[in-house]
Amino acid sequence: MYNNPDQDHINNLMIQQIEHSGEYRILKTLKIEDSLNSPDDSKKFIGCFVDVETTGLNQEIDKITEFGMIKFEFNKDGKIFRILDKFYEFEDPSGLFKIDDKSVESFIKDSPTIFAHNASFDRKFLERRFQIFKKSVFLCSIQDVSWKDRNYNSKSLSYLVHQFGCFHQEHRALSDCEAGIFILSQTFYGGSESVLSNLLKNAEENCNKVRIIVNGLPKSENDYLKTKGFKWDWYYRVSTKKMGAWGIYLDQPEVDAMVDWLGGFRHRFPGMEIRTLILNKFNRYSERIEYE
């Protein structure tokens, strides 16, 4: 479509005038350019943002229906330079047609670092469907970003895209990948720190943490867990028979004291389950550590 510079200027003036009233806010259609920043002399890395659409939330019985991936170039300071390639395929849950495994392996072979918005969800489905992802490092634009500390009221992808002035087609795999890269390329309110730089820093700090997962306590005990920092998550697992559990991430020196505190519940609730999981960069957000 032909772009008229004069019309673009008029449109921008109209937007400024409308927003200046304080009564309205204009959101633009999200468009990711192939080049986001000019190249520099820093060392570059290749990341891959992924998103899956599925028939449901349970990776044990539900199936992938749509799979999107976008490879991009970034540096350790959190600057994204350019989009390298895109992958977008559909899969029939009944097996009528399937995504080619070799195509997926070929696409991510040079990008060992995988990004996802809610990696706890995407990784579990991807590892069950494509073995190659068991070798990947997963980073999460929900859990590895300090959204709450930076005064964002929600971690949902649509909300965050709106906060940065745009909107996108939600719950379509490739569009969500574009939205994910878009929010990573932004800077937080009133500062100069990029979202990606914050994610990389937090992921490095959280890589060697210990995750404690608890289930089997009645609802009457929920507030006690909350006061200690536990959070409920449907993607946590204690056993293969139960969906959802309370979980917390701790540094190694904090673990023994927390386990001792949890032990105080055992005499009243003998069916209580506790798992202590040591994380590393290859098993974070994976269900494999919950059964090993």
N, C-alpha and C positions, 0 to 999 in steps of 0.2 A: 504494500500500500504506500502511495506517495505521501511523504510527510512535508507539510507546508510550515517552514520555520516561523512565518508571521502568525499563522494560526496557533502554533504551539505557544508562542509568546503571549498571545491573547488569552489562551486557555489558562496559562500559568497565572496571569494577572487576575482572571476571574476566580481561580481557586484561592489565591491570596486574599482577595476581597471577601469571599464567602467565609473563609476560616477566620479572618480577622474579627468577625462579629462575635466569635466565641460560642455561637449556637450550633455550628456545624463543623464536621471534619470530612475531608475528601480523601478517599482511598483510591489508589491507582492499581490497575491490573499488574500483577507481578510478572516482570519480564527479566529473565537472567541473561545478561550479555555473555558472549563467549570469553571476553576479556574483562576482568574486574579490576585489575591493577597492572600497572606497567612493570615489566620484569626488572629485577635488580640482581645484585651479585650474591644474594643469600642462597644457602643450600635449599633445594626444592624437594618436596615429598609429594607422592601421589596418594590421594585418599579417594575413597569411593563411598558416596552416600547411597543408602539402600532403603527401600520401602516395599512392604508386601501388603496386599489386600487379601483377606482370607474369608472362608465361610463362617468363621466363628473365632472364639478366643482361646480355645483349648487345642494346643498343638498336638495332642495325642489322638484326637478324633477329627479335627477340622483340617482343611486343606488350603493351600495357596491358590488364588485365582488370578492374581495380577502381580507382576514383579517389575520394579523399576530400579535402575542404578545409574548414577552419574559420577564419572571420574573427574577429579579436579586437582589442580596443582596448588600447594600451599607451602609455607615455611614454618619454622618452629615458633616464630613470633606471632603466629595467628593471622597472617595475611594470605588471602586467597588471590591467586593470580589469574587463572584461566580455567575454563571448562575444557576437558580433553575429549570426552566421549560419552554417549548415552546408550542405555540398553532398556528396552521396554517390551515385555512379552506377556501373553495370557496363557493360563493353563486351565484345562477342564478338570474339575474335581473328580469326575468319574473316570478320567484317564483317556478320554476320546482323543485329546491332543495334549502334548506335554512340552514344557520348555526343555530345550536341549541342554543336557548337563555340560557337554564340552564347550558350548557357547558361553555358558556362565563361567567356567573355569578359565577360558581364554580371556574373558573380559577382565577378571580381577587378578590375573596372575602377577601383574606388576603393581598391585595396590594392596599390600597386606593390612592396611589400616582401614577399617570399615566404620562409617558413621551412620547412626540411625536416630530417629526421634522416637524414643522408647525402645532402646536396644534389648531390654528384657523380653519384649514381645517378638520383635523381628528375628533376633538371633535364634530363638528356640524353634521357630518355624523353618528358618533357613538351614540350620544344622540337620534337621530331620530330612529335609528334601535334598540338600546339596552337601555332600561330605566335605567339600573344599573349605566351607566356612568354619569348620572345626579348627583350622590352622590360622584363622584370622584374629586380629586384635580388634575388638569392638569398642567404640566410644559412643557415648550417649548424649544427645543434645537436650535431654531432660535432666537426667541424674547428674551429669558431669558439669553442669552450668549453674552458677550461683544466681538463679533467677530471683529467688525470694530476697536474697541479700541486696539485690540491685533494684528492689521495689517493683517487681512485676507480680501481678496478682494471680496469674495462671501460667502453667507451663504448656498449655495446649498449643499446637502448631498454628491454628487459625488465629488465636488470640495474639500470639507473638508476631505473626506476619502483619496483623492489623496495627500493632504498636509501632511497627516500623513503616507504616504508611501505605501498605498494600493489601490486596486480597488475592486469593488463588482458588483454583478448583480443588476442593477438599476431597480426601479419600479416593484419589486416583494416584496410583503408585508413582508415576513419573512427575506429576505436578507436585506431589508431596516431597519428592527428592529436590526439586527446584526450590521449593519453599524452605527446606532444611538448609541448603547451601546459602540461600538468601539470608536467613537469620544468623548463620555463622559469620557472614561477611560484615554484619552490622556492628556498631559500637553501642555500649550501654548508655542509658539516660545520662546526660550531663557529664560525660567522661570521654576518655580516649581509648579505653580498653576494649578490644574487639571481643565478641562473643567466643570466637574460636580460640583466641589466646587464653581466655578464662577456662574454657573446656580442657585445653591441653594441660594447663597447670593443675587443675583439679584432678584430672584423670591420672596424672603422674603421682599425685599425693595419695590417691585412693587405691592405687594398683596393688599395694601390699597390705591392705586392710583385711580384717577378719569379719565375716558376716555371721551373725548368730540368728537363727531362725527358730521360732517358737510356735507351737500349735497345741491344741488340746485343752486350753484354758476356757472357762465359761466367760460370757460377756461381762459378768460382774467384775472381772479382773482387768478389763481393757484399760481403764484409766490408770492403773498402776504401771502397765507397760508403756503407756503414752508418757508418763512423767519421767521415764528413763530414756525416752527418745525412740522407742519402737514405733514403727509405722506398718500399717496393714497394706499388703499388696497381694492381689490375686495371682501374680506370677511367681510368688515365692512358693517353694515346695518343701515339705518335710518328708513325705513319703509319696509313693506313686499313687496312693489312693485318695489323697486329699489335695484339693485346690485351694490356694490362698493360705497365708500365714503372717504372723508378725515378724518383722525383721529389723535389724540394726547393723550399721557398719561401725567397727571399732578399731582403734590401733591395738597392736599386740599387747602392750602393757595393761590395757584396760579389760582384757578378756576374762582373766581369772576372777576378778571381783564381780563382774556381771554374771558369770556362770554360778558363782556362789550365791548371789542374790536370787537368781532364778531357782536354785535348788531349794529355796525356802517354800516353794509352792508344791513340791513333789509329795509331801506327806498328805496334803489335802486333795491333790489331783494326780493320782498315780498314772493316769493315761496321758499326761503331758509329754510332748515330744520336743527335744532340743537338738538342733544340729549346729555345729561350729564348722564353718567353711573358710579355708584359707584361699584368698584370691590372688591371682596373678593376671598379667595382661592377656593371657590366652584363654582364661576361663571366665572372666567377668561377664555377667549377663547370660551365661550358658546354664542349661539345666543339667549338664553332665556332672558338675561338681556336687549336685544335690543327691546323686545316686552312687557316687564313687566311694 
